[in-house]
Amino acid sequence: MTPPGAERGIRRILIAEDNPVNQRLALAMTSELGYPADVVPDGMQAVEGVKTGRYALVLMDCQMPVMDGYQATAAIRGLPSPLSAIPILAATTNAMPGDREKALRAGMDDYLTKPLRIGVLGAALARWLGESKHIPERGGTPSIVEGGALDALRSLGDESLVKEIVKTYLDDAPRRLAELRAGLEAGDADRALRAGHTLKGASRSVGAAALGDLCQEVEALLKGGDLAQSRLLLPQLEEEFSRARAALERL
C-alpha cells in the first residue's frame, strides 16, 4: 500500500537530520526539486511525523540523538498500514562496506551518501514517489578548501544560499569541535563519536574534505576502542579546522 500522503497526491518530504548544515542543504534541494519539506532533529520526532500521515517519503539520517535512523525505521515499519509503507531513504556520511546493506536490513528502501547531490536526490525521489521529473547534475566549481568539493552547494546555483550555509557551518562547527575534545578528554567515546560524526558530515558538505577525513579517522579509532590514539589527532583536527575556517571566511 502507499502511505496516506502519496494517496492524496501530496508530495511532502520529512527530513530527519540533526546537523544544521545538512538540514539547510536538504531543505534547499528538496525545494528546488519542487517538494515541500519539514525537518525534525531526531528519529523519535521522525516517527511522530510519519504518524500524522502528512508525508509521502522520509529522508532519514542514520546517526541522530534520542533515536537513530535504524531504530526510527524499525518503529515506522511497526506502525499500522498504510503508514508503515512510507518510503524511507537513508542519507548518511558513512560510506563503509556493509553500510548500505545495514540500512536495507533495517527496513530502509534506498541509500544515499552525503554530501547530497541534487541530481542523485532528484532521481531517488522521483523513483520512490513514482514521478518522472528529474533534475540533472550540474557542474561544480573547485573547492575553496584544498582537497574538498563544493559541488553540492554550487549545484544549487544560489550564491546567497552558499554563504548562508557556510555561515551556519562557521557558527556550529566550533561547538562540535569543543564537544569532540571534551568527549575525548573525559574518556566518553559515545560523546566524542556523536560530535565527530556531525562535524565530519558538515565539513564535507562545505568542502572541508581534509577535516572530514580526519573526523572519519577519529570515528574509526573510537569504534575500535582506541581513545588514546584518537586524542593524539586533536591538534591536527584543530589545525585543519583553522585552515578551513580561514578559507571559508574569505568566501
C-alpha positions as CSV (number, residue, x, y, z in Angstrom):
1,M,0.0,0.0,0.0
2,T,1.1,3.6,-0.5
3,P,1.3,5.9,2.5
4,P,-1.5,8.4,3.0
5,G,0.5,11.4,1.8
6,A,1.1,9.7,-1.5
7,E,-2.6,8.5,-1.9
8,R,-3.8,12.1,-1.6
9,G,-1.3,13.3,-4.2
10,I,0.7,15.1,-1.6
11,R,4.5,15.0,-2.1
12,R,5.7,16.4,1.2
13,I,9.1,15.2,2.4
14,L,10.1,14.6,6.0
15,I,13.8,15.2,6.6
16,A,15.2,13.6,9.7
17,E,18.6,15.3,10.3
18,D,20.2,16.7,13.4
19,N,23.1,18.6,11.6
20,P,22.1,22.2,10.9
21,V,24.3,22.5,7.8
22,N,22.8,19.4,6.3
23,Q,19.3,20.4,7.3
24,R,19.6,23.6,5.4
25,L,21.2,21.9,2.4
26,A,18.5,19.2,2.2
27,L,15.7,21.8,2.5
28,A,17.2,23.8,-0.3
29,M,17.5,20.8,-2.6
30,T,14.0,19.5,-1.9
31,S,12.6,22.9,-2.5
32,E,14.4,23.3,-5.8
33,L,13.2,19.8,-6.8
34,G,9.6,21.0,-6.2
35,Y,8.9,19.2,-2.9
36,P,7.8,21.0,0.2
37,A,9.6,19.6,3.3
38,D,9.8,19.7,7.0
39,V,12.8,19.0,9.3
40,V,13.0,17.1,12.6
41,P,16.2,16.6,14.5
42,D,15.9,13.1,15.7
43,G,14.4,9.7,15.0
44,M,11.7,9.9,17.6
45,Q,10.3,13.0,16.1
46,A,10.5,11.3,12.7
47,V,8.3,8.5,13.9
48,E,5.8,11.0,15.3
49,G,5.8,12.9,12.0
50,V,5.0,9.8,10.0
51,K,2.1,9.1,12.3
52,T,0.4,12.3,11.2
53,G,0.1,10.9,7.6
54,R,1.2,14.2,6.1
55,Y,4.4,12.8,4.4
56,A,5.0,10.8,1.2
57,L,8.6,10.0,2.0
58,V,11.3,10.2,4.7
59,L,14.9,11.3,4.1
60,M,16.5,9.6,7.1
61,D,19.9,10.3,8.6
62,C,21.3,7.2,10.2
63,Q,23.0,8.7,13.2
64,M,20.9,11.0,15.3
65,P,20.4,11.7,19.1
66,V,17.4,10.3,21.1
67,M,16.7,7.6,18.4
68,D,18.9,6.9,15.5
69,G,17.7,6.3,11.9
70,Y,17.8,2.5,12.2
71,Q,15.6,2.5,15.3
72,A,13.3,5.0,13.8
73,T,12.9,2.9,10.7
74,A,12.1,-0.2,12.7
75,A,9.4,1.8,14.7
76,I,7.9,3.2,11.5
77,R,7.7,-0.3,9.9
78,G,5.8,-1.4,13.0
79,L,3.1,1.2,12.6
80,P,-0.3,0.2,11.2
81,S,-0.7,0.0,7.4
82,P,-0.5,2.1,5.3
83,L,1.8,4.3,7.5
84,S,4.3,1.6,7.7
85,A,4.7,1.5,3.9
86,I,6.2,5.0,3.6
87,P,9.4,5.1,1.5
88,I,12.5,5.7,3.7
89,L,15.7,6.8,2.1
90,A,18.9,6.6,4.2
91,A,21.1,9.7,3.9
92,T,24.4,9.3,5.7
93,T,28.1,10.3,5.5
94,N,29.0,6.7,6.3
95,A,30.4,5.1,3.2
96,M,31.9,1.9,4.7
97,P,31.5,-1.6,3.3
98,G,28.3,-3.0,4.5
99,D,26.6,0.3,5.4
100,R,24.1,0.1,2.5
101,E,23.2,-3.5,3.4
102,K,22.7,-2.5,7.1
103,A,20.3,0.3,6.1
104,L,18.3,-2.0,3.8
105,R,18.2,-4.7,6.5
106,A,16.8,-2.1,8.9
107,G,13.9,-1.6,6.5
108,M,15.1,1.4,4.6
109,D,14.3,1.4,0.9
110,D,17.4,3.2,-0.6
111,Y,20.7,4.6,0.5
112,L,22.2,8.0,-0.4
113,T,25.6,9.3,0.7
114,K,26.4,12.8,1.8
115,P,27.1,15.4,0.7
116,L,23.9,15.1,-1.2
117,R,23.9,15.9,-4.9
118,I,20.7,17.4,-6.3
119,G,20.7,15.1,-9.4
120,V,21.1,12.0,-7.3
121,L,18.5,13.1,-4.8
122,G,16.1,14.1,-7.5
123,A,16.4,10.7,-9.2
124,A,15.8,8.9,-5.9
125,L,12.7,11.0,-5.0
126,A,11.3,10.5,-8.5
127,R,11.9,6.8,-8.3
128,W,10.3,6.2,-4.9
129,L,7.4,8.7,-5.5
130,G,6.6,7.3,-8.9
131,E,7.3,10.6,-10.7
132,S,9.1,11.3,-13.9
133,K,10.7,14.7,-13.1
134,H,14.4,14.7,-12.6
135,I,17.0,17.5,-12.4
136,P,20.3,16.5,-14.0
137,E,23.5,17.0,-12.1
138,R,25.1,20.4,-12.7
139,G,28.8,21.1,-12.9
140,G,30.5,22.2,-9.8
141,T,33.4,24.5,-9.1
142,P,36.7,23.9,-7.4
143,S,36.5,23.7,-3.6
144,I,37.5,26.8,-1.6
145,V,39.3,24.3,0.7
146,E,42.0,22.3,-0.9
147,G,41.1,18.7,-1.4
148,G,37.4,19.3,-0.9
149,A,34.4,19.9,-3.1
150,L,31.6,22.5,-3.0
151,D,29.7,20.8,-5.8
152,A,26.7,20.0,-3.5
153,L,26.3,23.7,-2.7
154,R,27.3,25.2,-6.1
155,S,24.9,22.9,-7.9
156,L,22.0,24.9,-6.4
157,G,23.2,28.0,-8.3
158,D,22.4,30.4,-5.4
159,E,25.4,32.2,-4.1
160,S,23.5,33.7,-1.2
161,L,22.4,30.2,-0.1
162,V,26.0,29.1,-0.3
163,K,27.0,31.9,2.0
164,E,24.2,31.2,4.4
165,I,25.2,27.5,4.7
166,V,28.8,28.4,5.2
167,K,27.8,30.8,7.9
168,T,25.8,28.1,9.6
169,Y,28.8,25.9,9.5
170,L,31.1,28.5,10.9
171,D,28.7,29.1,13.8
172,D,28.1,25.5,14.6
173,A,31.5,23.7,13.9
174,P,33.4,25.3,16.8
175,R,30.9,23.8,19.3
176,R,31.1,20.4,17.7
177,L,34.9,20.5,17.9
178,A,34.8,21.6,21.5
179,E,32.3,18.7,22.2
180,L,34.6,16.3,20.5
181,R,37.6,17.5,22.6
182,A,35.6,17.3,25.8
183,G,34.4,13.7,25.0
184,L,38.0,12.6,24.2
185,E,39.4,14.2,27.3
186,A,36.7,12.7,29.5
187,G,37.1,9.3,28.0
188,D,33.5,9.4,26.8
189,A,33.7,7.6,23.4
190,D,30.0,7.9,22.7
191,R,30.0,11.7,23.2
192,A,33.1,12.1,21.1
193,L,31.6,9.8,18.4
194,R,28.4,11.9,18.1
195,A,30.4,15.2,17.8
196,G,32.9,13.8,15.4
197,H,30.3,12.3,13.1
198,T,28.3,15.6,13.0
199,L,31.5,17.6,12.3
200,K,32.5,15.1,9.6
201,G,29.3,15.4,7.7
202,A,29.0,19.2,8.0
203,S,32.7,19.7,7.0
204,R,32.3,17.6,3.8
205,S,29.2,19.5,2.9
206,V,31.0,22.8,2.8
207,G,34.1,21.5,1.1
208,A,36.4,20.9,4.1
209,A,37.2,17.4,3.0
210,A,40.5,17.1,4.8
211,L,38.8,17.9,8.1
212,G,36.0,15.5,7.3
213,D,38.6,12.8,6.6
214,L,40.3,13.4,10.0
215,C,36.9,13.1,11.7
216,Q,36.4,9.8,10.0
217,E,39.8,8.6,11.2
218,V,38.8,9.6,14.7
219,E,35.5,7.8,14.3
220,A,37.2,4.6,13.2
221,L,39.6,4.7,16.1
222,L,36.8,5.3,18.6
223,K,34.8,2.5,17.2
224,G,37.8,0.3,17.7
225,G,38.1,1.4,21.3
226,D,41.4,3.4,20.8
227,L,40.7,6.6,22.8
228,A,44.4,7.2,23.3
229,Q,45.2,7.4,19.6
230,S,42.1,9.5,19.0
231,R,43.3,12.1,21.4
232,L,46.6,12.3,19.5
233,L,44.7,13.6,16.5
234,L,43.2,16.6,18.3
235,P,46.0,19.0,17.4
236,Q,45.6,18.0,13.7
237,L,41.8,18.4,13.9
238,E,42.1,21.9,15.4
239,E,44.8,23.0,12.9
240,E,42.7,21.7,10.0
241,F,39.6,23.5,11.2
242,S,41.6,26.7,11.5
243,R,42.6,26.3,7.8
244,A,39.1,25.5,6.8
245,R,37.6,28.4,8.7
246,A,40.1,30.9,7.2
247,A,39.3,29.7,3.7
248,L,35.5,29.8,4.2
249,E,35.6,33.2,5.8
250,R,37.3,34.5,2.6
251,L,34.1,33.4,0.8
